[in-house]
Amino acid sequence: MKKRTISILAVVGVGAWLLVGWLASPSPSQQTLRHLPAGDVIGFEDESNTYAWLGIPFAQAPIGDLRWRSPRPAGKWQGVLEALEYSPMCAQILPIRLFGKDLNFGDEDCLYLNVWAPRETAPPNSTAKRPVMVWIHGGANTLGGASPAEPHQLVSRGDVVAVSLQYRLGLFGWFSHPALRDTAIEPLDASSNFALLDMVAALQWVRDNIDQFGGDPENVTIFGQSAGAFDVIALLAAPQAKGLFHKAISQSGSLHTIPRDLAENYRDDVSAGLPYSSREFVNNLLVNEGKAQNREQAKQLQNSMGASELAAALRAKPVDELFKSAVRRATGTLGYQVPTNIQDGLVLPGEHLLQVFADPSQYNNVPLILGSNRDEYKFFLSGSPRFVEKRFGLLPHLKDPAEYERISGYFSDQWRAVGVDEPARVLQRSQAGNVYAYRFDWANQPTRFGVEMAQLFGAAHGIEVVFLFGRAQVSRLPRYAKVRDEKSWNELSAAMTSYWTHFARTGTPGNGGDESLPQWHGWRADGDKKLLLDSNARDGIRMSDATVYVDDLKQRIRDDKKLDTRYQRCELYTQLFHYALSNDFWSDEEFEQLGCGQYRPEDFSGIL
């Protein structure tokens, strides 16, 4: 029986399509019976001539005393596990509100993964081992799950085995507090990066089990988009992940990690924490519970509590009560604010990842693809009243198309600079010849109801995912991925699948195993550096020397005559280098030199 999805909610949050729905269970297929160390498992015949196994546990449920501890190995099960349905997504706050109230969704018991394999190549029909591609979903590390993107197309076209995994989200996946370190049972319980350790546990499961599905445990590629790509890059620096993957792909990622002081200190400490640090979160919790009347009383009470008392109290709180104390983002689609990928000195080093990646002995040195989309920020700005008005309360219309292009260009180029070009320049020196970069340029949407979709969205954040997984496999086609030219869309989709899976197979994208495609060579100090991915109906696929570095952006701000006041110039500098994606390139000295000495970063709003 074909899986049937009834979608009751489809929204995008930093690269993840969040689907809430019901799945009608398919019928199990005896051809999918596999014998794993934990027990027998059976799956079903899925689309695109694939087999699928859904909802296989890779770790114990992180509930009760296991909340905010490193993942524990999953136990064995009795009988045959019918892996026919997705597990619940991890606990999260939905990016919408109903009658002014938050809507919570998901479950803490969510550490499950899913496997797909080509039918004709999967055991027992074949003993050949296929490359394994492990997908890490996006969603600001607070939203989403493994189910919205299904890799049937990738598996069938590329002859690979694919795995998608779930990891603890938000404050359950990343929480740095002294009380947790002081009550650690195992060494890694003292980490702040429980979600990254979930990913490590899933990769250990792949190492120990994937051969039963026709996959090669010695040829594993991790790939992710947006927050999932942030996590891919973080795993490069995590010693616990060493040897568990052999290639990596970051789609719209970033190297940004957060110092532990920022993640856990009070905001008024000498070494100040973020307004939504773990200490401030506990303050909010104590006030919301009525145990303190204000922040100062809450701070005094928190300081008076012993580690065991506080840790036990936190682990006993229901999910809903914890979420009430989280600080929502100003942009509702991005969930709530929580420090993620924290420099805890255990899983992630206590320094900027650019410094780490300058020394190949200090990280998991594997062939790597880094990429971004040309118009990343149009996804986020397309709903901003500063740029867009709604005709009839529904149809978006750009107030000033030229201004929209200028500002979205700044932010999209910032993403490319800090997520691709700056790290590629450093990594090329550390591992010359096996760092590859791309820019996704497709922007060939039709005009709909008078709305120029190609101008409003273009090559927006997340759109490349539908080219890899297939439009019908990504939580029902997002509106900004509508197609004007079906033929050229399919050609680009097939080319991307070829490049990605050839890289997974060989460690180089080359020509994707297709002589008709351009050769994608590694990042070079001089000459062409990245592959531009576009439709044949437009500029096509070609190599380019186009780069954007942080210094280029900063000079652009200095020279921009459209910034006709000092305030505007200081605001844009702050938004680009303090608030947007990463503050790793912020400079107090440059801020002063711009004439911004009378301002503080907090005098300006966050992202537009």
N, C-alpha and C positions, 0 to 999 in steps of 0.2 A: 504494500500500500504506500502510495506517495505521501510524504509528509505534507500536512496542510497547516498553514499558518493563518490565523485570524488576527490581524493587527488591530490593537485598540489604542496604541500610542507609538508614534515613530518620530523621534527627535534626534538632532545631532548635537553632541557636546564634545568639542575639541577632538574631532576625528572619530567619534564612535556613534554609530546609529543604535539607539537604545530601543529594542523591540519588546513590548509587553504583549504576550499573547498566549494562546493555548496551542499545543501540538498534539495532533491525533497520532497515536503510536502506530508505527508501521509494523508489519509482520516480521518476526525474526527469520533469518535464513540460515539453514544448517551449514551453508558454505562459509559462514563467518565465524563458526565456533573456533575459539582460540583457547589455548591452555597456558595461563599465566602463573607465575609463582604465587599470586594471591588467590587464584581460583580460575575457573572457566568463565569465559565471557562470550556472548553471542550478540551480533549486530544485525544489520539488514542491508538490502540492496537499495542504494541511494541513486540520486540523479547522475547523469553524465557517465554511466557505466562504472560507478564506484561502489565500494562497500563502505559502510559507516558504523562506528561504534560510539555512542554518545553517553556522557555522564559516567565515566570511569573514575573512581576515587584515586587520587595520588597521594593524599595525606589525610590524617585524621581531621575531623571537624574542629576548627579552632574556637571552641566555645568553652564557657565555664573557666576553669583554671588554665585552659590552653589559649584563651584570648591574650593577645600580645605576647605570645611565645613563638619561638621558631617552630616550623611545622614538624609534626611527628609522623613517622611512616604510617601509611594506611594499613589496617589489619587485613586478615584473610576473610573471605566470605564463604558461606556454605552454598552448595548447589551451583547453578549456572546464573551468572549475573546477566540479565537482559538489558543491554546497553542500547536502548531504543529511544530515549528521550533526553533532552538537555537537562542538566541540573539547574536549580535556581541560580540566578545571578547573585553576586555578592551584595551584602547590605549597602544601600545607597539612598540618597535623597534625590527624588526625581526633579528634573529642571523645570518644573511647573508648580504652581500653587493652586489650590482649590479653596475658594472662600477665604483667601488670605492665610491658609495653613499649608505647611509643607506636607508633601506626600512621600512616605518612605516605601521602599521596595526592596525585595531580595531577602537574603538569608545569610547568617554567618556561616552556616554549613554549606560551603560553596566551592571547596577545593576539589574540582573535578576537571577532567580533560576529555577531548573528543579526538577520534582518529578517523581518517579517510584513506583508502588505498584503491588503486585501480583493480578492478575485478580480475582481469586476466593475469595480473602479475602477483597477486597476493597469495600467500601460502593457503592451502597445500598445493596450489597449481604451479607454483614456481619457487625455487630456492634462491633466485636472484634477489639482491638487496638494492632497494631504491634509495635515492637521496631523501632525507627527511627535512621538512620545513615546518618549523614551530612558530605559530602565529601568536603574538602578544597584542591584545586589543587596546585601543585608545579610549579616551573619555576623561581627560584631565586627571587620571588616576583616582577619580571619585565616582565615575559613571560607567555604565556599559557592562558587557559580558562577552563570553566567547561565542554565543549563538547568533548575533546579528550578521556576521559575515561567514558564509559557508564556502569552502574552497573546492567545490566539485570541479569547476572549470580548470583551476590550477592543477589539480591532481590528474585529471583526465588528459589535458593537453600536454602537461609537462612530464608525465610518467613519474610522479613523485608520491611519497607518502606525506600527508599533512596532519599536523596536530594543532589544535587550538586549546588554550588553557585559560583557567580563571585564577585570579589572585585577589587577596583581600584588598579592599578599596578604602581610600581616604584614611580616616583616623584609625580604622582597624588594621590597615596595612602599613601605616607609618605613624609611629607615636614614640616620641623621645621624652622620657621622664625619669628622673633619678629613682623613683619608687619602683619602676619596672626593672631597672638594672640591679638594684639592691635586693630584689626578690627573685633573681634569675635562678633557675634550676640547672639548665645547661648553658654552656658558654655563649651560644648564639642567642639565647634569650635576652642577653644584654644589648643586642642590636636594636636599632631604631627602624630597620628596613625589613619588616616582616613580609611585606609583599614581594620584595626581591628574593627573599628566601623561599617563598612559595614557588616562584619561577624556577629557582634552583632545584627544589624538590620535584617539580614536574619534569625538568630536564634529566634528573636522576632516574625517574620512572621511564622516560624515553630510552635512556641508556640500557636499562635492565629489561625492557619489554618490547621495544619496537621491532625487533627482528621477527617476532611472532606475527607481525602485520606486513611483513615484506620490506621493512625499512632497515637501513644500514646505521647502526648506532655509532659508527665511526665517521659518518658523513651527515652531520646535523647543522642546519642553518636556522638561526633565529631571525625573525623579521617582525617588525611592528610599525604602527603608524601613530603619529602624534605622541600622546603619553606613552603608548606602547613602544615607540621609537626612543623616547627618553630612557625607558627602562632597558631597551636593547643596549644603548650606549653605557648605561650604568653597569650592566652585566659584564661589559668589557673590562671594567675596573674591579669587579668583585672576585676575590680569590676563590670563593666557594664554587664559582661557576667554571673554573679552569678545567679544560678538557671535556666539558659537557656539550660544547658546541664548537663548530669548526669554521663557520662563516657567519656573517651578520649583515643585515640590511636595515637601515634606519630611514624611514619615510616620514619626513617632516619632524625630525627629532631635535634634540638640544643636549648640550653637555652640562647643563646647569645642575649643580647639587647645592644643598643648603647646609651651612655650618651648624653644628649642634647647638651652639649658643642661641642662634636665631630660632631654632626649632623648639627650644624648651624653656628659655629664660623668661622671667617677667619682663614686661615692656619697659619698666623703669629701673631695671638692673643696670649696673655700670656697663656690662656687656649686654646690651638690651636685646630682648627677644622680640619676635614678631607679635603683632596684636592678636594673632590667632595661634600663638605657641601653645604647647601642652600645659604650661603653668597657667596661662590665661584661660585656656579651655576649662581647667579644673576650677578656676575662679568662677567662671560662668555657671558651671554645674552646681557649685555650692550656693550661689545666689538663686538660681532657678529652683533649687530644692527647698529654699527657705532657711537654709542653715546659716546664711549670712545675709545681711541687709544690703551690703554694697561690696564693691571690689576690695576695699581695704580690709574689711572684716573677713572676707573670703581668703585674702592673702595671709592674714594672721592665722586663720584656722588651718589652712593648707600647710603652713610652715610648722604648725604644732603637731601635725599628724605623723606618726611613724610610717616607714616605708611599707611594712606589712599591712598595716591598717588601711592606708590609702590605696595600695594596689588591690587588696581584696575588695574594697568598696567599688573601685572602678570596674573590676571584673564581674561584679555582681549586678551592675546596672543594666537594665533592659536597653536594647538598641534604640528604641524610640526616645528614651530619656537622654541618652548620650547625644543623639542628633539634635535635640532641642538646644543644646549648648554650643553647637557648631556655628561658625560665622559664615553666612551665605555670601557668595560673590555678588558684586554689583550687577554683573551680567548673569542673569538667571540660568542661561543654558549651560553654564559651567559648574553648576553644583555649589559646593561650599569650599571654604578655604582651609587648607591643611598643608603643612610642610611635607614634601615628599622627596625621596632620594637624598637622605640626610648623611652628612659626613660623620658617621659614627665611629670610624676607626676600626671597625670590624668587617663590615661588608663593603663600605665605601671609604676611601682614604680621606683624610682631613685636609685636603687641598684641592684646588681647582683641577678639573680633569684635563684641561689643556697642559698643565704641568705634568700630570701623570702620563699622558700620551706622548710626551716628548721623549720618554725613555721606554723602549720596547720591552725591557725586562720587568717593568712595573705594571703591566696589564696583560690581558688575554689577547695576544697579538694574532689576529686572524684576518683573512681577506674580508674587506668591508665595502659596502655600498652606502653612500650618504646622498640623500636627495631631498628636494623640496619642490613645492608647486609655485609657479610664477606669481599667482595672485592669492597667496595664502589668506591674507587678511580680509579679502572681499567677503569671505564667508561671515566673518564677525561684524564687519561694518555695513553689510547689506541691510541690516535692520535698524541702523542708527538714525534717529531723527535728525541728527546734524547733517546727514547727507541724503536721506531718503524721506519722501513724503508718500502717504498712501492715498491714492485716488479712490474715491468711493469707500474709503476706509479699508481697502483691500489690496489694490494693485500698486506695487512699489514704483516710484518714479524718482530718478536722480535729480536733485535740485541743481547741482552744478557738476556735470560729468567730468570736467577737467580737474576740478578740485578733488573729486572722488578718486580719480586716477593718481593724482599727486600724493595724497595722504596714504591711500592703500598701498601705493608703491613704496613709500618709506617703510611701512611696517612689514610688508612682504619681503622687501630686500633685507630688513633686519633679521627676519627668520632665516633667510638664506645665508646671511653672513655668519650668524652665530651657530647655525645648525649644520652647515655644509662647508662653506669656503674656508672659514677660520680653522675648524678642526681638520679639514682635508689637507690644508697647507702644513700643519704640524705633523699629522700622521704620515704624510708622504715622505717626510724626512726619516721617520721611525721605521716605516715598513714600505719602502719605495717599491712601486710596481703592483701592489695589490690593494690600493685604495681607489675606489671608483666613485664618480659623482654624476648626478643627473639633475635636470630641471624639467618638470612636467609642465608643458605649455598649452595643452589642448584647451580650446575655448571656442567651441563650435556649436553652442546651443542655439536653438531657434528663438525667434521672437514669439512671445505668447501673450495674447491679450494686450498687445502694444508695449509689452515690457521687453527690453533688450536683455535677454538672459545672459548673453555672452559678455555684455558690458557690466551688468550688475554682479555677476558671479565669476565669469571667466574660469581660469584654472584655479579654482578656490581650494581651500583646505579640505582634504579628505577625498577629493573627487577621483584621485588616481586609484583608490581602492576598488572602485567598481570596474575599472579596466582589468584588474588582476583577478577578481573573484566573479565577475559577471554581474550585470545590472540587476538581474532577478534574484541574485543571491545576497544582496546587501540590504536587508531590511526594507525591501520594496524600494524601488528607484527614487533617490532624492530628487527634488524638483530641479536642482541646479545641474543635474547630470542628464537632462533630456537631450535627445540626439537629433541633429539636423541631417546628418549624412550617415546612414547606417553602415554603408560599405567601408568608409574610411574609419569609422569608430571600431568596427570589428578588426580591421587591419592593425590599428594601433594596439588594441587589446591583445591580439595574438602575438604581436611583436614584444610587448612587455612581458607576457607570460613566458615567451622564449628566453628573453634575457634573464629574467629572475630564476627560472628553473635551470638554465644552463650554468648560471653562477653557482646555484646550489649543487649542481652535479660536479663541476670542475674547479670552482674557485675563481673563475674569470667569466664575465658575461660574454666576452668575445662578440661574435655575431649571432649569439643565441642559437647556434647550430643551424642557422638558416643563411645560406650564401647571398640571399637577396637583401639581407639587413646590413646596415653599416657596422663596422667594427667599433666596439666600445673599448677604448684603451684606458689605462689607469691615469690618475691625476699626475700631471707633469709640472715641474717647476716653470717651464717655458712652453708656450704653444697651447694647443687645445687641451682642455682640462675636464670637460664634462659632456655628457650626452644630453641633448635637448630632445624631448619626446613630444611630438606633435603629429597631428593628422596629416595624411598625404594630401588631403584637400586644402591644406594650409602650407606650412613650411616643411613638414615632414620630419623625419628623424635624422639628426646630424650631430657631429661633434662641434664644440664651440670653445672659445677661450673666455667666454663671458664669466666674470667673477664680480662679487661684491664683498669687500672687506669692511670691517668696522670703521677703519680710518676713512674709507670712502664716504660712508654715511655721515660721519661727523663733519667732514668737509662740506658735504652737500648742505647740511644744516647751516653752516657758516655762510655759504654762498647764496642761499635761497632768498631771493628778493620778495617772494610771496609772504615771507615772515616779516611783516612790516612793523612789529613791535618787539621789544626785548622780552616781554612776557611770553609771546607766542614762541619765540626761539627757545626760551628756557623750558617752556612746557613741553615742546616736542622732544628736546634732548632728554628730559626726565621720563617722558612716556616711552621713548625708545630704549633707554639704557638703564632705567631704574625699575619700570613696571613691566615692560613687554618681554615675556619669554625668559629673559635672563638679565640679571644686573651684574654679570661678571665683568662687563666692560665699562661700568660706571667709573667716572673720575671726578673727585671733588675739585681738583685743580682745573680741569677743563671746564667744569661748571662755572667756576669763578672767572675763568678767562672769557667765557661767553658773555660776561656781564651779569651773571645770575647771583652774585653774592648776597643780594638782599632777600633771596628766596631760599626755601628749603624744599627738598623733594616732596614732602607731604603737603606743601602749599598747592600742589597741582593734583588734578584728578588722575585716576589710573588710566587704563586703556580707554581709548575714545568710545 
